[in-house]
Amino acid sequence: MKNNRKYINNSKGRFDKRLAVILLAAILIGGVSGYKLNTHMHPAGDEQGTYTWSNDSSAPVESTLPASRNTAVVETAKRVGPAVVGITTKVYDRDIFNRRVEVGTSVGSGVIFDKKGYIVTNNHVVSGSKDVNVSLSNGKTVSGTVIGTDPATDLAVVKIDGSDDLPVASFGDSDNLQVGETAIAIGNPLGLEFQGTVTVGVISALNRSLDDVDQRFKLIQTDAAINPGNSGGALVTADGKVVGINSAKISKEGIEGIGFAIPINQVKGIVQQLIEHGKVIRAYLGVYAADKDIAMRYGYTWNNENGVLVMKVAENSPLSLTNVKLGDYILAIDGKKISSVKEMRDILDGHQPGDRISLTYSHNGRETNTDVLLSSAPGNNS
């Protein structure tokens, strides 16, 4: 795992000089800040955009163990373990002459979910790479191609040559998870020398948010051991279904047993778009916004307005075609009141480019409605 990942106008409508600094913390809504999409990495031929969610892990597993030892964890490790792979990427740095030089390698995990050779992993496992090496459970190492990445959700898809002999994992239903049920993590902690490591715990909590991470959706918390190298590996239930992609761990002195996985129900939609388009196509509004929670982190408060504060309107964006200006407050979208940046983003994520939304905003204390035609997020957002 390479990385775990005030603004207020005064009564006269003028902004404090500190807003220039705080603007760096504002989030570009309706696009994805920090996008770096490999749109040129589509698989070739008729395979692009075609795949199936496998049910192979529901098949019985032969065992010579007595029933007392052949536990659900043993069965799950046999079913899902072979579908968990190691993903090795080269790490580069700049020398004193600013030349790009290789300084080592980094290893993460991935899960094969289709016999055509599609593998889901974390974006931070393959970030900046086009080609990777994939270590299979049978000891072979093959070349893989990164066909799509999504930094906003920390997900990516790698493809290797397909084969009927490829072991594949079955995706479950993360919406039906229960706190306290068995959770099994499979991955490659600390590198390939520990490839296929199985750790066991429980689902500790659901719908978790990390304060220092800009996440697109809630995470699954587990106490199954997750360490560097587990990123992109599988979080599995006792019936052999992958319900999460391991992504992060809180690494602080004195803290143990707090790991996180991306729910598989959210993973499915992202993976589908990455296979079909090489990126995730999201509706784009084009506003840098901040809410009261973000403001409080920097010592700013506002008391007279609800909604989110418009910090900047992106040039040539859908919002730039309206009368919404710097210092206005966006109060609602399609009649749904919003009080945070995340609420606004969640609403926009439910729309597609080309959708028309109704936006309610406040300008100098006066509420106004306007219609906005959403577009696609530009590929050069940064």
Secondary structure, 3 states (H helix, E strand, C coil): CCCCCCCCECCCCCECCCHHHHHHHCEEECCCCCCCCCCCCCCCHHHCCCCCCCCHHHCCCCCCCCCCCCCHHHHHHHHHHHHEEEEEEEEEEECCCCCEEEEEEEEEEEEECCCCCEEEECHHHHCCCCEEEEECCCCCEEEEEEEEEECCCCEEEEECCCCCCCCCCEECCHHHCCCCCEEEEEECCCCHHHCCEEEEEEEEEEEECCCCCCCCCCEEEECCCCCCCCCCCEEECCCCEEEEEEEEECCCCCCCCCEEEEEHHHHHHHHHHHHHHCCCCCEECCEEEECHHHHHHCCCCCCCCCCEEEEEECCCCHHHHCCCCCCCEEEEECCEECCCHHHHHHHHHCCCCCCEEEEEEEECCEEEEEEEECEECCCCCC
